[in-house]
Amino acid sequence: MDVRFMRAEPTMAFPRGRLLAVRGGRLHVLAADGWDAVGGARPEGARPIDRAEAELWCRYEGADPALLDTVPKPG
């Protein structure tokens, strides 16, 4: 099942934005303890990014890029 990554717009709390992922139609946000499922549609202003950009985001934020392989499957 494919995973699509997005980056939310920057905020004061998250100057580089938040990393989002969609898998099986379910939206997740990367939190300090892993991926959290969130309800609703894609946040306004979130833009699609490729995996390489998602890996860079992880490195800048001090997260292990291996987390990109752990987005939960729906159900």
N, C-alpha and C positions, 0 to 999 in steps of 0.2 A: 504494500500500500504506500503510495507516494506521500511525501511530506512537503508542504509548501511553507516557506519561511517569510516572515514580514518583520518590519521594524516600525514600532509606534513612534509618533512624533516625540521629540525631546520635551522634557518638563524640568522643573527645578529639581525634583527628586531623582529624576533619571535623565541626566543631560545627554546621554547617547540614545535615549529612547528605551523601550522594552522590546525584547525579542519575543516574537509570537510565532506559533506554528499551527498549521491546520493539517489534520490527518483524519481521513474518513469523514470530512465535513465538520469535525469537532475542533473548536478553537482552544488553544492552550497558550499560557504565558509562562516564560521561564522565571521561576522564583528562586530564592536562595536555597530551598530544599528540593528543587526539581521542577517538573512541569505541573502546573495547575490548570485544570479545565475551567474555562470561563464560558458563561452563557452569552447568547447574542451573536450578532454579526461582527464582521471585521470593523475595528474601531475607525472612526473617521480620521483620515490623515495617515493611516498605516500604509506603508508602501511595500510591495513585494521585493524581496532580495533573494539572491541565489545562495547556494550553500557556502561558497567561498566568502561572501560577505557576512553570513551568519557565523562562520568560524572566526573571522576577524573580530566581530562584535564580542564573541566569547573571550577571545584573548585580551581585548581591551578591558573587559569587565572582570577578568580573573576567573572566568568559568572554564571548565574543561570542555573543549570542543566535542569530546565524545558524547556529551549530553545531547547533541543533535541527533544521535542514533537512538535515543531513549524516549522520544515523544510517544505517549501511550496510544495504543490502538483503541478505537471506539468499542464500547460494549463491555 
